[in-house]
Each structure stands twice: as C-alpha cells, then as structure tokens.
Amino acid sequence: MLPYKTWRSVIWFVLTWLITIGLIVSVVTSYWLEGPKDSNGDVSHMGFLQDCRVTETTDEDSGDVTRTFACNGIRTNFDSIMLLVVISFLGVGVLSLLVLTVLSLVYCFCDQLTACGRSFHTLAGIWQATSCVLTMLGVFLFPLLWSDDMITNICVDSNMFVLGQCSPGTVSTSL
C-alpha cells in the first residue's frame, strides 16, 4: 500500500491532468462566443483559432438580406495584436500546466526530491499557481477583443466589453 503522502501526490496529479485536458479543449473549441442566428436559423459559434465569417447577400427581386455563417478552418492571419496576447497567455498557461503535469507524473512518488533547497511539491505548486494566473489573464483579457474586426463581423455592433448581438458561449461562462 502506498503511503499517505504518495496518495495525495497521485490525487493532485490526476486532478491537475483533468484540469489541463479541460483547458486544452476549451482553448481549441469554437464555443467562446455565440452569435446571432443566420437566415437558416443556425447559431454561429466562434473561437480563437477558427476563421469564421458572416456573409450577407441581398436578393435582387425581394430585397431580403440573408446572413450565412461559415468557418473556413484554422485561422492563419493574426492581424489583431490583442488576439495574439490572449492566445499567448492562454497557450503559455495551459502548456506550462501540461508540462507540470507530466513532470509530476514522473516525480509524484519521490518524497525526498529537492531542487534549490525546496521540495518538488512546493516548486510544482508555485508553477501551477503561475500557470493558472497566466490562463486567467488570458480569460480576463478576452473582452478586449470584442472591438476587433473578426468579432464585429459576426456580432455587428460589438465594442470593448459590449458584445452587441452576440452572447458569451459555454466556454466563456464555464471558465
């Protein structure tokens, strides 16, 4: 049977691993914003890494405007500096948490491991807190993106901290 300290380490590792997987999925998914319904009744969803656009076409006979929403794969142009800042904070925070999780898997059974005079668990806790702060900074800076062209194209009259015709998606509210 494993000692009590080792069980705590294993539980800490498993919980950190689950949180890391959840953060990776939430950063990659396209449910950060929910846009207005298009002419087909579909709700548009938008994320950081998807290149999504709303196109409007006007029927010449009736004058009706139809809005269609389409995502064209992975975003390749990062024109917005704020988008790069948000993605950088989220990426560094999540990836450092992933590295921490792998290292804690390797060393979670070592009670006597020290580095620079501190135990591994203390250093891992500091590392985990730092990566969580970076991830939360990325989430908190997300509303500053709402005035960029990629968001105003979908949400029409959005501005900083004002979403216009959009609403926060399931990822935004769950984090």
N, C-alpha and C positions, 0 to 999 in steps of 0.2 A: 504494500500500500504506500502511496506517495505521501510525504509529509504535508502538513497544513500549508506551509509557505508555497510549496510546489503547486498545490491545487489552486491557490489564489493566483499564481502566475498563469496557469493554464486558463482559468476563467477570464483573466484580464486579456490574455491573447485572443481567446475566442470572441469576446465582446469587441475588441479592437478590430479584429478581422471582419466581423459583421458590419460594423460601422463604416469601415473602409470600403467594402463592397457596395454598401448603400450609397456612399458619397460618389463613388465612381459611376454608378448607374445614374444618379441624379444629375451629375455634370454632363454626361453624354446624352441624356434623354432630351426630347423636344417638348417637354411639358412645363417650361418655365413661365410662359405666357399663353393665355387663351384669348384668341382674337375674336372678332365678331363673326357671325355666321355669313358664309358666302351665299351666292344665289342658289346653290344646290342644297343648302341647309346644313352644310358641313361646318363644324367649328374648326378654326385654324389654330394650330399649336405651334409654338416657336421655342427654340432652344438656342444655345450659344454656337453650336458647331454646324447647324443646318443652314443652308442658304435658301431661305423662304421668301416668297414674294406674292403680292396680291396684284392681279392684273384686272383692269376694268375695260370692258368692251361695251360700246353703245350700239344698240340695234338701230339701223338707219330708218327703218319703217316706223317703229313704235316709239323710239327714243328711250327705251328702257336700258338702264345701265346694269350690267351683270358683273359681279365681282367673283373671280375664281382664285382660289388659294392653291399654291403648288410649292413643294420643296424640291430643289434640284440637286440634292445630295449634300456633300460636305462643303462647308464654307471654305473658299480658297482666298478670298480677299478680306483682309482685316484693315479696312480703312479707318476705323474708329480706334483712337488711342485708348479710350476708356474700356472698350471691349477687350483689348489686349491686356490691360491692367487687371480687369476682373478675371479673365481666363488665367492669367499668370498667378494671381493669388489663389484661385481655386485649384489650379494644377499643382503648384508647389505644395500647397497644404495637403492635398489628397495623396500625391505621390510620396511625400515625406512620411505620411501616415502609413502608406503601403510598405515602404522600406522599413519603418519601425516595426511593423507587424511581422515581417519576415525575419528581422533580427531578433525579435522577442521569441519567435518560434524556435530559433536556434539556441538561444541562451536562457529560455524560461526555466530550465531545470538546474541552472547554476546559481546557487545562493551566494557563493563567495566571489563571484566575478566583480572586479572593480576596474574603474578607469579614472585616472587623475584623482585617485583617493576617494572616489564616490562609488556607491554601488550601482550596478547596471540598472536596477529598478528606478532609482532616483533620476538617473540620466534619461531613461526611457520616458518617465513621467514628464520631465521638462520638455523633451522632444515632442511628446504627444500634445501637451498644452500649447506649444508654439505652433504646431501644425493646425490645431483647432482654431487658434487665433487667426492664422492666415486664411483658413477656409471661411471663417465668419466675416472677415474683412471683405472677401470676395462676394459673399452674400449681401452684406450691407451696402456695398458699392453698386450692386445691380440696379437700383432705381435711378442712378445717374445715367444709365444707358438709355433710358426711355425717351430722351430727346434726339437720339441718333436716327439717321435716315432708315436704317433697317427696321426700326420699331415703328416710326411714324408712317412707313409704307403700309403696315398692317393695322396699326391702332388709330390711324388717321390723325387725330388731334392730340397726340400724347406729348408730354413735356416732362422735365425732370420731376419726379415724384408724383406725376399725374399720368395715368395710363390711357386716358381717352376712352375709346370704345373697347379696350381690352380689359381683362381681369387677370390677377395672379393665378398661375397654374398650380397644379397639385404639388409640384416640386417646391415652388416658392413658399407655399403655405406649410409644407411638411418639415422644411428645414428650420 
